[in-house]
Amino acid sequence: MDLRFTPEEIAFRDEVRAFCRDALPAAIREKMIALRKLDKDDIVTWQRILNAKGWAVPHWPLEWGGTGWDGVKLYIFREEMQLAPAPEALPFNVSMVGPVIAAFGSEAQKRRFLPRMANLDDWWCQGFSEPDAGSDLASLKTTARREGDHYIVNGQKTWTTLAQYADWIFCLVRTNPAAKKQEGISFLLIDMKSPGVTVRPIVTIDGGREVNEVFFDDVRVPVENLVGDENKGWDYAKFLLGNERSGIARIGISKARLRRLKQLAAVERAGGRPLLEDPRFAAKIAAVEVELKALEMTQLRVLSADRHRKDNRPDPASSILKIKGSELQQTISELLLEVVGPYALPDQMAQEDRWNEPPVGPDWAGPLAPHYFNWRKVSIYGGSNEIQKNIIAKAIMGL
């Protein structure tokens, strides 16, 4: 199995790298390197730069802005974006609802929504999880009752990421309560400005307001906003989740974070030598580098195998990439916290933003504790690591 890139692929990598170097605004790059939170305008600005280049939605059908790249080029593109480091295009638009509408939506829905999604003229959010329907998503209780040309939607969604910015939400709703739970679900597109939609923030452990609760009280949704067939939403949701999990190992992000870790660990500390010169800490970094290289090789083997697959089903080995990728991301965030040391205790960003007090310690230390707390989530979303282990046991080991 040859895991080397072809000359054409190497040239493509160089093209993407040069584009990121020249087109990514310096202010956005600096925020990404420092692990500071991006503003809405940062994400919109970069996605529109990508869209002008024709790279915002590379995996979409050609007629809607796709590039026709194969899996290897998509991998190279994602890795170079992460290494730049550049923000990813808004996943709710690009990797979730966009591909669903392209595959199952009506022609009118494609013309209306897809160009605006690619250019981030509309910001979308995901309405899947509910207070009693997380891992068991099919137990959702939000209802959509048809009355003439509208559905009347009632219920609640939770953990709705960035709903405070959203113009639209794509929702799983129960349209047939008498059917088996997976068979009575539909996929609806709902305008967030509709009367009866309420967004309430959830303050997370890192002090952020990234996620929200969304309530629907007799919200009227035109029937034309139903994607595909009524009661077939579970099929579309499975298709969406398959897209969400692609590239979830985030090898480029781990490489960029590791690079930042080594830079900070090389800084001389007050009253002592740089942490990078501590043999025990250096051994921890070396262990992460070895595991990251092994993960990269596994990713390339999966891509090589995908070239010869006769169907479009995801390789069960991708679950290994998700598990190991998320574990490495969390390990690196832990080592970053070890570098910041006691300056993590005051949580500088919280002091500066909420308590109006000056930060303590070096400027670079501020984002590291919130980053550590926020990344506790990566082993849960996109299919928890426990679920991925079940997939491996069933599909690979035959248990």
GUGUDO-704919 format. One record per residue: x, y, z of N, C-alpha, C in turn. Coordinates in pm, whole numbers, padded with zeros to 5 digits, always signed. Example, Ala and Ser with C-alpha at 12.3 -4.5 7.8 and 13.67 -1.06 7.14 Angstrom:
2
+01319-00569+00780+01230-00450+00780+01320-00330+00780 +01285-00225+00708+01367-00106+00714+01290+00003+00787 
END
This chain:
399
+00085-00119+00000+00000+00000+00000+00089+00124+00000 +00081+00205-00106+00164+00324-00120+00091+00443-00059 +00148+00498+00049+00084+00608+00120+00145+00743+00083 +00233+00746-00017+00294+00871-00057+00200+00949-00150 +00206+01082-00140+00128+01166-00230+00192+01166-00368 +00110+01176-00471+00159+01186-00608+00214+01326-00632 +00292+01347-00738+00338+01483-00770+00223+01582-00786 +00113+01538-00845-00002+01626-00860-00059+01665-00723 -00066+01569-00631-00118+01597-00497-00025+01690-00419 +00106+01673-00437+00202+01762-00371+00188+01905-00424 +00168+01917-00556+00148+02050-00615+00020+02113-00562 -00084+02032-00546-00210+02083-00492-00191+02130-00347 -00117+02053-00268-00089+02093-00130-00017+02227-00127 +00078+02246-00214+00151+02372-00219+00059+02488-00258 -00035+02461-00348-00130+02565-00389-00219+02607-00272 -00271+02509-00198-00356+02541-00084-00276+02615+00022 -00155+02571+00047-00071+02634+00150-00043+02781+00113 -00013+02806-00015+00014+02943-00059-00111+03029-00048 -00226+02972-00080-00350+03048-00070-00377+03089+00074 -00361+02995+00166-00382+03028+00308-00285+03134+00355 -00162+03125+00311-00061+03223+00351-00097+03363+00302 -00148+03373+00179-00171+03503+00118-00311+03559+00144 -00411+03472+00160-00550+03520+00165-00607+03530+00305 -00551+03456+00401-00607+03458+00537-00571+03589+00606 -00670+03668+00649-00639+03793+00718-00554+03769+00843 -00455+03856+00863-00360+03838+00973-00428+03836+01108 -00531+03920+01127-00599+03926+01257-00667+03794+01290 -00723+03729+01188-00789+03600+01211-00684+03494+01241 -00574+03495+01166-00467+03399+01190-00415+03411+01334 -00394+03535+01379-00341+03557+01514-00436+03504+01621 -00566+03523+01601-00664+03469+01695-00657+03317+01697 -00647+03256+01580-00642+03110+01572-00517+03056+01643 -00403+03119+01622-00280+03073+01686-00289+03085+01837 -00347+03196+01885-00355+03221+02029-00470+03146+02096 -00550+03072+02018-00665+02996+02069-00773+03088+02127 -00783+03209+02074-00887+03300+02117-01013+03276+02035 -01128+03305+02094-01255+03280+02028-01271+03374+01908 -01325+03321+01800-01352+03400+01681-01486+03468+01693 -01496+03586+01633-01624+03654+01623-01700+03600+01503 -01830+03629+01500-01911+03590+01385-01851+03647+01256 -01810+03772+01260-01756+03836+01140-01630+03768+01090 -01549+03712+01181-01429+03641+01139-01465+03520+01054 -01564+03444+01099-01603+03322+01027-01667+03357+00894 -01753+03460+00894-01818+03503+00769-01713+03552+00669 -01620+03633+00716-01516+03688+00627-01437+03578+00559 -01392+03480+00637-01308+03375+00579-01388+03285+00486 -01512+03251+00522-01589+03165+00434-01617+03234+00301 -01637+03364+00303-01662+03435+00176-01535+03444+00092 -01420+03451+00156-01294+03444+00082-01281+03307+00016 -01311+03201+00091-01308+03066+00035-01408+03051-00079 -01527+03106-00062-01630+03092-00164-01591+03164-00292 -01528+03281-00278-01482+03353-00397-01376+03273-00472 -01299+03193-00399-01198+03107-00460-01260+02980-00520 -01384+02949-00479-01448+02825-00522-01419+02708-00432 -01375+02735-00307-01334+02630-00215-01418+02622-00088 -01529+02692-00081-01607+02691+00044-01677+02557+00065 -01720+02493-00043-01798+02369-00031-01739+02263-00125 -01614+02224-00104-01545+02141-00202-01607+02005-00225 -01679+01951-00125-01735+01817-00138-01879+01817-00188 -01935+01935-00219-02072+01941-00273-02072+01900-00421 -02190+01873-00475-02199+01847-00620-02145+01966-00700 -02089+01938-00815-02027+02042-00896-02122+02156-00929 -02249+02122-00957-02344+02226-00999-02377+02323-00888 -02343+02288-00763-02372+02377-00651-02246+02428-00582 -02134+02425-00654-02012+02486-00601-01904+02388-00562 -01927+02259-00581-01825+02159-00545-01706+02164-00638 -01600+02096-00599-01474+02100-00674-01446+01972-00752 -01511+01862-00714-01481+01734-00776-01354+01669-00724 -01299+01722-00615-01178+01662-00557-01208+01522-00504 -01109+01435-00510-01123+01303-00449-01093+01312-00299 -01101+01197-00231-01083+01196-00086-00945+01243-00042 -00843+01214-00121-00707+01254-00084-00693+01406-00090 -00745+01467-00195-00736+01612-00204-00819+01680-00096 -00933+01624-00064-01013+01680+00046-00936+01672+00177 -00866+01561+00198-00783+01546+00318-00673+01650+00321 -00604+01667+00210-00496+01765+00202-00550+01906+00228 -00663+01936+00166-00723+02069+00183-00756+02096+00329 -00822+02000+00395-00859+02019+00536-00734+02036+00622 -00632+01953+00597-00513+01959+00681-00442+02092+00664 -00429+02141+00542-00361+02268+00521-00439+02384+00582 -00572+02378+00576-00653+02481+00641-00627+02481+00792 -00620+02363+00850-00600+02353+00993-00459+02393+01034 -00361+02366+00948-00224+02400+00979-00197+02549+00964 -00278+02620+00886-00249+02760+00855-00224+02848+00978 -00303+02847+01085-00436+02784+01098-00546+02880+01054 -00647+02826+00986-00761+02904+00938-00888+02846+00995 -00993+02926+01009-01121+02871+01055-01177+02775+00951 -01252+02676+00998-01324+02593+00903-01451+02665+00859 -01495+02638+00738-01622+02693+00693-01731+02643+00787 -01834+02725+00808-01936+02693+00908-01992+02553+00883 -01968+02457+00974-02004+02318+00946-02154+02296+00931 -02235+02375+01001-02380+02354+00991-02428+02378+00848 -02370+02478+00782-02403+02505+00642-02338+02405+00549 -02205+02387+00566-02123+02323+00465-02123+02172+00475 -02116+02119+00597-02100+01974+00614-02227+01905+00660 -02329+01980+00700-02449+01919+00755-02571+01939+00665 -02637+02053+00679-02764+02068+00607-02743+02087+00457 -02632+02149+00416-02609+02169+00273-02610+02039+00194 -02527+01939+00234-02530+01811+00161-02666+01742+00165 -02742+01758+00275-02875+01697+00282-02967+01758+00178 -02968+01891+00168-03054+01955+00069-03007+01922-00072 -02876+01919-00094-02825+01884-00226-02867+01743-00268 -02875+01652-00171-02908+01512-00202-03058+01485-00203 -03135+01549-00112-03275+01510-00093-03373+01626-00109 -03325+01749-00118-03415+01862-00126-03477+01879-00263 -03582+01961-00269-03646+01993-00397-03557+02090-00474 -03583+02103-00604-03506+02197-00684-03523+02338-00632 -03644+02371-00588-03668+02506-00534-03585+02529-00408 -03575+02428-00322-03494+02441-00201-03346+02456-00236 -03299+02380-00333-03159+02391-00373-03127+02531-00424 -03213+02584-00511-03188+02717-00567-03198+02824-00460 -03290+02807-00368-03312+02909-00265-03202+02911-00161 -03160+02791-00116-03074+02786+00003-02926+02763-00024 -02891+02679-00121-02752+02635-00132-02654+02748-00163 -02682+02837-00260-02585+02945-00283-02566+03035-00161 -02673+03059-00086-02663+03144+00033-02589+03072+00145 -02603+02940+00153-02526+02863+00251-02377+02870+00221 -02341+02853+00094-02200+02851+00057-02134+02985+00087 -02205+03095+00065-02149+03228+00086-02174+03280+00227 -02237+03200+00310-02271+03236+00448-02357+03363+00453 -02446+03377+00354-02546+03483+00360-02652+03447+00464 -02673+03317+00484-02759+03267+00591-02674+03180+00683 -02690+03203+00813-02620+03124+00915-02718+03020+00967 -02679+02892+00959-02767+02784+01003-02719+02726+01135 -02812+02667+01209-02777+02590+01328-02855+02458+01326 -02817+02367+01414-02866+02230+01413-02965+02206+01527 -03085+02164+01494-03186+02134+01595-03212+01985+01604 -03120+01912+01666-03133+01767+01681-03156+01729+01827 -03055+01751+01912-03060+01705+02051-03172+01773+02130 -03226+01697+02226-03328+01748+02316-03290+01708+02458 -03354+01765+02560-03319+01731+02698-03322+01581+02727 -03414+01507+02663-03423+01362+02687-03393+01283+02561 -03325+01345+02465-03292+01276+02340-03156+01325+02292 -03051+01264+02346-02915+01298+02305-02856+01184+02227 -02791+01091+02296-02740+00971+02228-02853+00890+02167 -02968+00885+02236-03086+00818+02182-03172+00922+02110 -03119+00972+01998-03182+01084+01929-03322+01051+01879 -03346+00925+01846-03477+00887+01792-03589+00901+01895 -03556+00928+02020-03658+00949+02123-03708+01094+02128 -03671+01175+02030-03707+01316+02032-03858+01335+02040 -03898+01447+02102-04040+01472+02128-04094+01599+02062 -04010+01679+02003-04058+01798+01933-04153+01756+01822 -04271+01812+01819-04375+01768+01725-04398+01872+01616 -04442+01822+01501-04484+01908+01390-04617+01853+01339 -04724+01925+01366-04858+01883+01326-04900+01963+01203 -04942+01891+01099-04977+01962+00974-05117+02021+00983 -05124+02149+00945-05252+02219+00931-05250+02293+00799 -05314+02235+00698-05317+02298+00567-05178+02306+00506 -05134+02427+00475-05005+02447+00410-04893+02473+00509 -04916+02447+00637-04814+02471+00738-04804+02353+00835 -04687+02341+00897-04670+02256+01014-04670+02347+01137 -04729+02300+01244-04727+02371+01372-04630+02297+01462 -04518+02364+01496-04408+02300+01566-04409+02342+01712 -04398+02241+01802-04389+02266+01945-04283+02174+02004 -04201+02229+02093-04100+02146+02158-03977+02226+02194 -03869+02153+02222-03746+02216+02270-03625+02141+02216 -03524+02216+02173-03394+02161+02136-03289+02217+02231 -03181+02141+02251-03077+02187+02342-02939+02161+02282 -02838+02222+02344-02700+02217+02295-02692+02267+02151 -02772+02365+02118-02778+02418+01982-02665+02519+01964 -02559+02475+01900-02438+02555+01890-02459+02678+01803 -02421+02795+01857-02423+02923+01787-02560+02962+01735 -02664+02915+01803-02800+02953+01763-02823+03103+01777 -02743+03169+01862-02761+03313+01880-02728+03391+01752 -02654+03330+01660-02621+03395+01533-02713+03352+01419 -02791+03248+01439-02853+03177+01328-02972+03250+01267 -02979+03241+01134-03096+03287+01059-03196+03173+01040 -03144+03050+01032-03228+02932+01008-03180+02818+01097 -03270+02724+01123-03237+02603+01197-03295+02484+01122 -03217+02378+01106-03270+02254+01049-03302+02160+01165 -03423+02107+01163-03475+02036+01280-03526+01898+01244 -03503+01805+01336-03575+01679+01334-03700+01694+01421 -03815+01661+01366-03943+01676+01436-04025+01549+01418 -04113+01525+01514-04198+01406+01506-04328+01442+01438 -04350+01381+01322-04472+01407+01244-04571+01293+01252 -04530+01177+01302-04622+01064+01317-04595+00998+01452 -04663+01042+01557-04637+00986+01690-04679+00840+01704 -04760+00790+01612-04807+00652+01621-04707+00552+01562 -04612+00600+01483-04516+00511+01418-04403+00474+01513 -04325+00371+01475-04203+00342+01549-04116+00467+01551 -04039+00484+01658-03979+00616+01680-03889+00663+01566 -03817+00572+01500-03734+00617+01388-03817+00647+01263 -03936+00593+01254-04015+00602+01132-04114+00718+01131 -04123+00793+01240-04219+00903+01244-04155+01039+01250 -04031+01050+01200-03953+01173+01212-03937+01239+01076 -03947+01372+01073-03929+01447+00949-03821+01553+00968 -03772+01606+00855-03661+01701+00852-03715+01834+00803 -03722+01934+00893-03781+02064+00861-03678+02176+00866 -03698+02276+00781-03617+02397+00779-03701+02510+00838 -03651+02574+00944-03732+02670+01018-03659+02804+01026 -03729+02909+00988-03677+03046+00997-03670+03085+01144 -03552+03124+01192-03536+03158+01333-03608+03286+01373 -03652+03363+01271-03727+03485+01301-03877+03459+01313 -03918+03334+01300-04060+03300+01307-04115+03329+01446 -04236+03382+01456-04298+03400+01588-04305+03267+01662 -04271+03270+01790-04276+03149+01872-04142+03081+01891 -04036+03130+01823-03901+03075+01841-03828+03158+01947 -03778+03090+02049-03705+03157+02157-03570+03089+02176 -03464+03169+02185-03328+03118+02206-03281+03162+02344 -03233+03067+02423-03184+03098+02557-03044+03038+02573 -02944+03120+02611-02806+03069+02618-02784+02974+02733 -02689+02882+02714-02640+02793+02818-02494+02830+02843 -02461+02869+02964-02322+02904+02997-02245+02775+03023 -02140+02753+02948-02064+02628+02957-01950+02641+03058 -01883+02529+03083-01781+02523+03187-01663+02615+03161 -01642+02653+03034-01532+02744+03002-01575+02890+03013 -01698+02915+03058-01749+03051+03072-01808+03107+02945 -01813+03026+02838-01863+03074+02710-02014+03057+02695 -02066+03116+02589-02208+03103+02553-02220+03050+02411 -02153+02939+02390-02147+02880+02257-02273+02802+02224 -02339+02746+02325-02456+02661+02302-02580+02724+02364 -02695+02674+02320-02822+02736+02357-02932+02632+02367 -03041+02672+02433-03169+02603+02422-03254+02680+02321 -03332+02608+02244-03424+02670+02148-03563+02613+02172 -03659+02704+02193-03797+02664+02222-03887+02700+02104 -03982+02610+02076-04080+02631+01969-04220+02627+02030 -04291+02737+02019-04427+02747+02073-04522+02783+01960 -04590+02681+01908-04686+02699+01797-04622+02775+01681 -04504+02732+01641-04432+02796+01531-04488+02742+01399 -04527+02834+01311-04584+02796+01181-04472+02787+01077 -04459+02669+01017-04354+02643+00919-04419+02600+00788 -04395+02669+00677-04454+02629+00549-04418+02485+00512 -04514+02413+00458-04490+02274+00416-04378+02267+00314 -04358+02372+00236-04251+02372+00136-04113+02363+00200 -04104+02382+00332-03976+02372+00402-03947+02231+00453 -04031+02135+00418-04003+01994+00447-03900+01943+00348 -03793+01883+00396-03691+01825+00309-03727+01680+00281 -03733+01646+00153-03766+01508+00115-03907+01471+00150 -03926+01346+00192-04059+01294+00224-04088+01305+00372 -04214+01324+00404-04256+01323+00543-04228+01186+00604 -04182+01188+00730-04151+01067+00807-04026+00991+00758 -03946+01055+00674-03820+00995+00629-03698+01070+00685 -03722+01155+00783-03616+01238+00835-03502+01162+00899 -03531+01044+00954-03425+00967+01018-03320+00924+00916 -03363+00890+00796-03269+00854+00690-03179+00972+00655 -03238+01091+00646-03160+01210+00613-03065+01245+00727 -03109+01222+00850-03023+01250+00966-02900+01159+00965 -02917+01033+00931-02803+00941+00926-02705+00984+00817 -02759+01030+00706-02675+01081+00598-02596+01203+00646 -02663+01292+00717-02598+01413+00770-02487+01377+00867 -02514+01286+00960-02414+01251+01061-02292+01186+00997 -02313+01114+00887-02200+01057+00815-02108+01165+00761 -02168+01275+00711-02088+01388+00664-02019+01460+00779 -02090+01473+00893-02033+01543+01008-01907+01473+01057 -01904+01339+01049-01792+01264+01105-01672+01257+01012 -01688+01303+00887-01575+01298+00796-01469+01398+00841 -01346+01355+00843-01237+01442+00885-01234+01475+01032 -01307+01397+01114-01322+01434+01255-01195+01405+01335 -01098+01332+01278-00971+01310+01347-00894+01440+01364 -00914+01536+01273-00856+01670+01283-00705+01665+01308 -00637+01593+01223-00493+01576+01239-00422+01711+01224 -00466+01792+01130-00404+01923+01111-00417+02011+01233 -00534+02007+01298-00552+02086+01419-00457+02040+01528 -00445+01908+01545-00352+01857+01647-00208+01897+01617 -00171+01895+01489-00036+01938+01452-00014+02086+01486 -00114+02169+01455-00101+02312+01483-00095+02338+01633 -00179+02268+01710-00179+02285+01856-00047+02236+01916 +00005+02127+01862+00132+02074+01911+00246+02173+01882 +00241+02235+01765+00340+02336+01731+00333+02453+01831 +00211+02497+01863+00193+02604+01962+00242+02561+02100 +00213+02437+02137+00257+02384+02265+00409+02391+02278 +00481+02349+02175+00626+02349+02181+00682+02491+02185 +00616+02584+02116+00660+02724+02122+00649+02779+02264 +00534+02754+02327+00511+02808+02462+00599+02738+02565 +00620+02608+02547+00703+02534+02643+00850+02572+02633 +00888+02637+02521+01027+02679+02504+01054+02816+02566 +00948+02884+02615+00964+03016+02676+01023+02998+02816 +01125+03078+02846+01187+03070+02978+01091+03118+03085 +01074+03041+03189+00981+03075+03296+01052+03149+03409 +00974+03229+03481+01032+03305+03592+01091+03208+03695 +01217+03228+03725+01281+03147+03828+01317+03007+03785 +01313+02978+03654+01346+02842+03613+01366+02832+03463 +01409+02716+03417+01435+02693+03277+01305+02666+03203 +01306+02672+03071+01185+02642+02993+01135+02499+03022 +01004+02485+03023+00946+02354+03054+00988+02249+02952 +01016+02293+02829+01056+02198+02725+01187+02128+02759 +01266+02187+02849+01392+02125+02888+01376+02026+03003 +01255+02015+03056+01227+01915+03159+01212+01779+03090 +01296+01681+03122+01291+01552+03052+01155+01485+03059 +01086+01498+03172+00955+01433+03184+00853+01498+03091 +00854+01632+03083+00761+01700+02993+00798+01674+02847 +00926+01675+02817+00969+01646+02680+00927+01506+02638 +00927+01411+02733+00885+01274+02702+00735+01270+02670 +00657+01353+02739+00513+01359+02710+00489+01410+02568 +00564+01513+02530+00548+01565+02394+00589+01462+02291 +00699+01392+02318+00744+01289+02224+00639+01180+02207 +00574+01141+02317+00470+01038+02309+00354+01084+02223 +00315+01212+02238+00206+01265+02156+00246+01268+02009 +00370+01306+01980+00417+01311+01841+00413+01173+01777 +00453+01070+01852+00451+00934+01799+00307+00891+01770 +00215+00917+01864+00076+00877+01843+00012+00955+01730 +00047+01083+01717-00009+01163+01608+00040+01114+01473 +00165+01076+01464+00216+01019+01339+00147+00887+01307 +00123+00804+01408+00052+00678+01385-00091+00705+01338 -00155+00807+01397-00291+00842+01354-00291+00890+01210 -00192+00971+01174-00182+01020+01036-00165+00904+00938 -00082+00809+00972-00062+00693+00885-00190+00612+00873 -00264+00599+00983-00391+00526+00978-00491+00599+00888 -00495+00732+00899-00582+00811+00813-00548+00789+00665 -00420+00790+00634-00379+00770+00495-00411+00629+00447 -00401+00529+00535-00439+00393+00496-00589+00384+00466 -00669+00454+00547-00814+00454+00521-00843+00521+00387 -00774+00634+00359-00794+00701+00231-00752+00613+00115 -00640+00543+00132-00594+00453+00026-00694+00341+00002 -00749+00286+00111-00849+00179+00096-00976+00231+00032 -01014+00357+00064-01135+00414+00007-01129+00425-00144 -01008+00441-00197-00993+00451-00343-01042+00324-00412 -01037+00212-00340-01070+00083-00402-01203+00026-00353 -01275+00103-00271-01405+00056-00223-01508+00065-00335 -01597-00034-00341-01698-00038-00447-01830+00025-00404 -01839+00068-00280-01961+00134-00234-01920+00262-00164 -02021+00342-00129-01995+00471-00066-02013+00467+00085 -02027+00346+00141-02045+00338+00285-01916+00375+00357 -01927+00445+00472-01806+00482+00544-01732+00360+00597 -01601+00367+00595-01518+00259+00647-01531+00257+00799 -01567+00141+00859-01576+00134+01005-01447+00174+01075 -01336+00164+01004-01208+00205+01064-01206+00354+01095 -01296+00433+01033-01301+00575+01063-01337+00599+01209 -01403+00501+01273-01432+00514+01415-01304+00516+01497 -01202+00442+01452-01072+00444+01520-01012+00584+01510 -01026+00646+01393-00973+00781+01374-01043+00880+01468 -01174+00863+01484-01247+00955+01571-01202+00939+01716 -01190+00816+01762-01151+00792+01901-01012+00848+01927 -00917+00806+01845-00779+00847+01871-00759+00995+01846 -00826+01047+01743-00813+01189+01713-00863+01276+01827 -00978+01242+01884-01032+01322+01994-00947+01307+02120 -00895+01187+02144-00810+01167+02262-00682+01251+02251 -00623+01258+02132-00502+01338+02115-00531+01487+02129 -00644+01531+02075-00680+01673+02092-00692+01708+02240 -00753+01621+02317-00768+01647+02460-00633+01639+02533 -00548+01545+02494-00417+01534+02557-00334+01660+02534 -00338+01713+02413-00262+01835+02383-00317+01952+02464 -00449+01960+02478-00506+02069+02559-00463+02055+02705 -00446+01933+02753-00397+01912+02891-00252+01957+02905 -00170+01929+02804-00031+01971+02809-00019+02124+02800 -00106+02186+02722-00109+02333+02717-00142+02390+02855 -00233+02324+02925-00268+02370+03060-00150+02352+03155 -00072+02246+03133+00047+02225+03216+00150+02334+03191 +00158+02380+03067+00250+02489+03034+00209+02619+03104 +00078+02648+03102+00033+02775+03160+00045+02774+03312 +00040+02655+03372+00064+02642+03515-00033+02721+03600 +00017+02789+03704-00073+02857+03798-00150+02972+03737 -00105+03024+03619-00180+03132+03556-00316+03086+03503 -00339+02955+03500-00470+02905+03459-00574+02925+03569 -00529+02936+03693-00623+02940+03806-00718+03058+03801 -00670+03182+03772-00764+03294+03773-00859+03296+03654 -00830+03213+03550-00909+03216+03428-00914+03360+03376 -00803+03402+03318-00785+03542+03280-00897+03597+03193 -00944+03514+03098-01047+03564+03008-01174+03595+03085 -01204+03514+03186-01323+03540+03266-01306+03667+03347 -01184+03688+03402-01160+03810+03478-01177+03934+03392 -01121+03927+03272-01123+04044+03185-01262+04070+03129 -01335+03964+03091-01463+03980+03024-01579+03999+03120 -01577+03925+03234-01695+03927+03320-01675+04012+03444 -01553+04016+03495-01531+04086+03621-01460+04220+03602 -01424+04250+03479-01361+04379+03446-01234+04402+03527 -01157+04296+03545-01030+04305+03615-00917+04277+03515 -00800+04336+03536-00690+04311+03443-00644+04165+03452 -00598+04108+03340-00551+03969+03342-00425+03954+03424 -00403+03833+03475-00284+03800+03553-00193+03715+03465 -00063+03749+03464+00030+03668+03389+00041+03710+03244 +00114+03632+03163+00136+03667+03022+00007+03662+02941 +00004+03743+02835-00116+03753+02752-00153+03618+02690 -00052+03538+02653-00081+03413+02584-00147+03310+02675 -00139+03332+02808-00194+03232+02901-00346+03236+02909 -00405+03352+02879-00548+03370+02901-00640+03266+02839 -00623+03234+02709-00718+03142+02646-00699+02995+02680 -00590+02956+02745-00556+02813+02754-00648+02735+02848 -00687+02793+02962-00778+02721+03051-00916+02706+02989 -00977+02813+02932-01105+02794+02862-01095+02692+02748 -00984+02694+02675-00964+02598+02567-00965+02455+02620 -00897+02433+02732-00895+02300+02793-01037+02255+02829 -01111+02341+02894-01247+02303+02936-01337+02280+02815 -01326+02365+02715-01413+02352+02598-01388+02221+02524 -01262+02176+02522-01230+02057+02445-01260+01927+02519 -01321+01936+02635-01373+01813+02697-01482+01753+02610 -01542+01834+02523-01657+01790+02444-01618+01703+02324 -01491+01706+02279-01459+01646+02149-01473+01495+02149 -01469+01432+02266-01488+01287+02270-01637+01249+02275 -01724+01350+02272-01868+01325+02280-01938+01354+02148 -01914+01472+02090-01991+01506+01969-01943+01425+01849 -02028+01421+01747-01997+01342+01628-02004+01193+01654 -02073+01152+01760-02078+01013+01802-01976+00990+01911 -02022+00969+02034-01931+00958+02147-01832+00844+02125 -01719+00853+02194-01617+00749+02178-01667+00612+02219 -01758+00607+02317-01817+00479+02357-01896+00417+02242 -01973+00502+02172-02050+00454+02056-01955+00406+01947 -01845+00480+01925-01749+00439+01823-01687+00303+01855 -01664+00277+01983-01609+00147+02022-01710+00035+01994 -01837+00064+02013-01940-00036+01979-01939-00065+01829 -01921+00042+01747-01917+00022+01602-01798-00066+01564 -01684-00040+01625-01566-00120+01598-01587-00265+01636 -01646-00286+01756-01669-00423+01803-01760-00500+01710 -01861-00431+01656-01959-00500+01570-01910-00517+01428 -01859-00407+01369-01829-00408+01226-01691-00464+01194 -01595-00450+01285-01458-00493+01256-01425-00625+01326 -01463-00634+01455-01427-00753+01533-01536-00859+01531 -01655-00826+01479-01763-00923+01468-01825-00963+01599 -01818-00876+01700-01872-00909+01832-02018-00867+01843 
END
